[in-house]
């Protein structure tokens, strides 16, 4: 990475902090990029671009990596377009401004990274696993949802949050009992799951 790119990434992180845009924690990004490099991932689908931070960090792992990333929020999508252009990564990252649940893709990917609405993870998984290559894996961030997944439901005041927590718990047991994948949950950042497709 050249100095100018470091500067832009620092600015992207500052923008996220000032504007309260949730982006991956440093620990999570380190884990994800190490995983990509170690496992030689080249075709990545990301659900939840936000302002392009994680897509940029993944693209920087290797010049051959191609990423498709989906974002439904217009302001964030526009910011991501700008950031990716500033980084000169337009040839590696394709952004789609859509609700991922309405997207159908023909392409295949060796890594699918789920970082959209946390209560929709199972829907994302079931929708996009058809796009996963035989040696592929699906990574999900924030599997512990700010630690709330470990809490007793009665301790969570908001009905809305309780609903999301219930869906995440359902997603975790869906992953653990899914015989087509070997899932490991890592105690990194807010919890990251890696589901490796079996038989590959
Ligand atoms: N991956 C980003 C990063 O680390 O730089 C952070 C993504 S942020 C945690 C989640 C993003 O997913 C939000 O910007 C939100 O608008 C978007 N999102 C949530 N549900 C979505 C959906 N169904 N389709 C597309 N984008 C979605």
Boltz pocket constraint, residues with backbone or C-beta under 6 A from the ligand:
constraints:
  - pocket:
      binder: B
      contacts: [[A, 22], [A, 23], [A, 24], [A, 47], [A, 48], [A, 49], [A, 50], [A, 51], [A, 52], [A, 53], [A, 54], [A, 55], [A, 70], [A, 71], [A, 72], [A, 73], [A, 76], [A, 98], [A, 99], [A, 100], [A, 101], [A, 115], [A, 116], [A, 117], [A, 120]]
      max_distance: 6.0
